[in-house]
Amino acid sequence: MFFILGLTAVITKLPFNAAASTDVLVAVGATALLFVFMFVFRKHKLTRLEGGVFLAVYLGYIAYLVNRG
């Protein structure tokens, strides 16, 4: 899929929504946080506290999206 999108971008300009970059950054940040929780602290286990952190981040992101409109 990315190859096709890249090839299309070479041929013609593609529109880019700036709001989508925020979504990508949140997804990358959540992935990095999951990596830290899974491989740095307790190996391959999420505790309730870490799950609570993910839930708080998710709720904060949803609140941000609602306020953004």
N, C-alpha and C positions, 0 to 999 in steps of 0.2 A: 504494500500500500504506500509506504513512504517513497519507494522508488518511483511510482507513478506520479505522486504528488510533486516530487522533485523534478521529474522530467517535464511535467506541465509547467512548473515555475520557470524552467529554462526557456520554454517557448513563449509564454505570455505572463504578464504580471497577474498575481493572485491577490485578491483583497484580503486584508488582515484586520481583524477586530482587536483593538487594544485591550478590551475587557477580557478577551480569551487568554492573554498573557498572564493575567492575574490568576486565572483558573489553573494554568499550567504551573505557575510558581507554587501555588498551594498544593497541587498534586505532588510536585517534586519535594516540597518541604515535608509533606506527610510521609512520603516514601523514605526520606532520609531519617525522619524521626522513628519510623518503624525499624529501620536498619539498626539505629542506635539502641533501641529498646530490645531488639531480638539478639544482637550479637555483642553488645558491649556490657550490659548489665547481667541479667540472668540469661543464661544461654537458652535460646529457643523457647522462651516462655514469656507471656505477658502477664503481669500482675494486675490486680484490680486497680491499683493506683495508675499504672500506665494506661490501662483501658479508660480510666476516668479522664486522663489527660487527652486521649484521642477524642473522647466524647465532648470535652470542653472545647477542643479545637474545632470539631465539627459544628457544634452549636454556634460558636463564634463566627465561623465562616458562613453559616446559614444566615445569621443576623446581619453580617456584612452584605450578603447578596440581597437580602430584603431591603436594607437601607439604600443600597446602590440603585435599586429599582430595576 
